[in-house]
Amino acid sequence: MNDAPKRDHHDKHGDTRSGQSSRGAAPTNASASTYDRTLEKASQTLESSREFAADAARRTAAGIESNPLGVLVGGLALGVVAGALLPRSEKERQLLAPIGATLGERARGAISAAKDAGKSELEGLGISRDAAKDQAKTLLDGVVQALTAAGAAAAKATASGGQAAAGAQASGTGQA
């Protein structure tokens, strides 16, 4: 078999070991070569990272320019979530409690005013609870009258149809 690959492998490790064992001495060619390769890889990795970061920044800027409203809504949602997750301090409670109470009172007042304005507008158009009841009663009375008339017409048709059929049978038997 060919032992050359095994010898090359052993020689490489031997060179590295000899470079490591002579700590105070100047670096050997193998350790200097390893250092250079490591430095080159680190430089390439740094350059690649810079390019990736610049590309990400360009994509982000393009996304913001194409959909600024979405970014605004997303930022607000993120702020709300962060605010909900972070605990309130005692100082925040002291400062914000009066503002919350004032906002609550104003919101209740606005709802009441909107409700009153809506009611008065509907009443101005003749729409009220009593008017709706009257409309429903009128509609129900009309339906009852229509059903009564239909029932009476059906009964009359049945009664006259039955007499006509009996008359037709009588006339038919009389001729035979």
Contacts in CASP RR format, 6 or more apart in sequence:
PFRMAT RR
TARGET T0000
AUTHOR 0000-0000-0000
METHOD contacts of the structure
MODEL  1
MNDAPKRDHHDKHGDTRSGQSSRGAAPTNASASTYDRTLEKASQTLESSR
EFAADAARRTAAGIESNPLGVLVGGLALGVVAGALLPRSEKERQLLAPIG
ATLGERARGAISAAKDAGKSELEGLGISRDAAKDQAKTLLDGVVQALTAA
GAAAAKATASGGQAAAGAQASGTGQA
12 30 0 8 1.000
15 28 0 8 1.000
15 29 0 8 1.000
15 30 0 8 1.000
16 30 0 8 1.000
16 31 0 8 1.000
16 34 0 8 1.000
18 28 0 8 1.000
18 30 0 8 1.000
19 25 0 8 1.000
19 27 0 8 1.000
19 28 0 8 1.000
19 30 0 8 1.000
19 31 0 8 1.000
20 31 0 8 1.000
22 28 0 8 1.000
27 35 0 8 1.000
63 71 0 8 1.000
64 71 0 8 1.000
88 96 0 8 1.000
122 128 0 8 1.000
END
